Amino acid sequence: MLVATAMTAMFLGLLYGMFLPVLGISSASSAKSDTLGAATTALYQLEADIRVSTTFGISVSATPTAPPATLGSSAETETMAFEVPEKFVNANDSYGQFLYDSGTGLANFESYVVWALVPQQTGGNCSSGDPCDLYRTTWDSGSASTAAAYISSTQLASIVNTISTTGRLMARNVTSFQMANQTVPCGGCQGVARPEVDIEMAVQSQDQSGNWSQTSYQTQVFDRNN
């Protein structure tokens, strides 16, 4: 019985050793899948917000300015604001009532969708060693116009200051976020170049063993109201 018990223990030990790498891979895959789901959902919502906006109403950084022409280090940003032709009743409305000018039928821009990266630790910088959380919220200016405009720096600062409590958490462990505007030649558009918004986001995930991995996402979106 002692010999049989010892041999059984050795067999189980060998079996555990064989399956340990598989369990590690499964843990890492599960962590990446959890991060993938949240990041993908955030990108889908971000694309929807950009599609109903216009190039002239898309701004980045705390001092609202147009995104750069191409992705890269200069395209890194932690704050984004889009003016959209919707009427939001409360903060975080996923869907609002679309507004149109009665005289021209053009879109009436009134509300802003604000996205912001919030450091998980005080003084964080959204790097691979110090990731951020990505939040989304909405704000209604109460004044409609057929011409989109950037949100004011003062209003943006007020929104971002409370976005972690009044906004909606869209993704965690974001280590990089880039946004750029570029114009794409369009042969069938009477020679008019078509504006395109490029987005790149990097997100970290941690498995049960404490190991980190990073996944990058990139997408291109065309505005509908240009």
N, C-alpha and C positions, 0 to 999 in steps of 0.2 A: 504493500500500500504506500509506503514511503517513497519507493522508487517511482511508482505510478504517479504520485502527487508531484514529485519533482519534475518528471518528464512533462506532465500536463502544464506545470507552471512555466517551464522552458518554452513549450510550444506556444502558449498564450503570449509569452513575452516576445517571441519571434513574430507572431501574428500581429501584435500591436505595433512592433517596429516597422513591419511592412506597410501597415495602413496609416501610420502617423503622417507621412508626407501627403497622402491623399486627403487626410482630414485637414491639413494645413492649407492645401490648395482650395478645398471646399470653403474654408473659413474666409480666405482672401477673396474668393469669387463672390461669396455672400456679401461681404463688406462693400465690394465694388458695385454689386448689383443694387444695394441700398442707396449708395451715392448716385448711381446712374439714374435711378428712378426720380429722385428729387431734382437733380440737375436738368434732366430732360423736361420735366414738368415746368421748371422755371424758364427754360429756353422757349418752350411752346407759348407760354404766357407773354414772354418778352417779344417774341415774333408777332403775336397778335396785337400787342400795344403799338409796335412800330408800323405795322401794315395800315392801321387806321390813322396814323399820324401823317406828318409831312416833313420833308427834309428841313424846311424852315422852322419847324417847331421842335427839333431834336437837339438837345444840348447835353454836354458833359461837364464834369467838374463842379466845384463849389461856386465858381464864378462862371455862370452858364455861357459856354462857347460852342461853336460847331465842332463836331468830331474831326480829327485829322483825316487826310485822304487815304492813308493806308494803315494797316495793323502794324504793330511794333512797339518798342519801348515808349515812344511818345504817345501811343494810343491808350496806355494804361489809365484807368479812371476808377473812382470809387463812388461817383454820383452821376446819375442819368435822369433826365426829365424830358417827357414827351407831351406836347399839347395835342389833345385829341378832340374830335368833334362829338363829344358825348356829354351828357348831363349826369353827374354823379350826385346822389343824395347823401350818402354817408361815405366815410373813409373806407377803403378796401372793397368798394363795389367792384365785383368782377365784370359786370355788364351794366352799362348805362343806356340811357335813351339817346339815340343819335339825333343830332341837331342839324337842320338845314336852313339856309337863308330863304325866306319866303319870296323874295324878289328875283333871285338868281338861281336858286336851287343848289347852290354850292354848299359845301360843308361849313358849318359854323363852329369854330374852335373856341372852347370855353374851359375845359377841364384839363388837368395835368395828371399824368401818371409818373410817379417818382420811384426810382430804384436806387438803393444805396447799400454799400458794403459797410458793415458795422464790425469793428474788431472784437474778437471774443475776449480779449484781455485789454485792459486800459493801456493806451499807448501803442497798440498793435499796428502793424503795417501791412497786413494782408499778404505776407510772404509765405513760403513753404513751411517755415518754422513757426509762423504765427498767423494762421488762417482767419478769415472773416466769415460772418453770416450775411446772406443776401436777403434784403427786405424789399417789399413793394407796398405802396400805398397810393391813394388818389387825393386830389384836392381840386375843388370847384372854385374858379375865380369869380363866377357870377356875372361875367361880362363876355358876351359872345362876339366873335368877329370872323369874317371870311378869310382873314389873313392870320396865319399862325405866328406866334412870337415866343421868344424865350421866357421862361419863368424868371422872376426877379431874384437876385442873390439873397435878399433879405427873407423872402418867402420860402425859398428853397432851404435856407439855413434853419428856419423855424420847423419845417417839415422833417428834415433829416435829424434834427436834434431829438425828436420824439418818435422816430420811425420804428425803433426797436420795441416800443410799447403800444403804439397805435397802428403800426403796420403789420403786414403778414410775412412770416418767415417763409422764404421760398427755397433756399438751399443753404447748407452748412459747409464749413471747411473749404471755402473758396480762397484760392491762393493767387489768382490773377484774373483780371477782367479787362478786356480791350474792346473798344468800339471805334469804327472808322466809317467815313462816308466816301464812296468813290463813284465816279460816273462811268457807266458801261455803254459803249457805242451801240446804237440800235439801228440797224440797216433798214428795218421796216417801219421806223417811227419818224419818217420825214426828216431824217438827219439829226434828230434831237437825242442827245445822250440821256440815258436813263439812270437816275440816282439809285444807288444800292447801299444798304447798311450792312457792314461786316461786323460780326461779333465773334469773339474768342474768349472762352472761359476755362480755367483750370480748377479742378476740385480734387481734394485729397480724400482717401478712405482708409480706415484702419481695421485690420482683422482682429480676431480674438486673441492672437498671439502678440498683439501690439505693434505689428509691422504696418508701415504706411505705404500707400501707393498713390500715384497721381494720374488723373485722366483729364485730357484736354478735349474741349468741344468747340466746334466752329460752324457757323451758319451764315447764310446771306439772306437778306430780306429786302424786298422792293416795297416802297411806299405806294399806297393807292391814291393818295390825294395830291400828288405833284402834277 
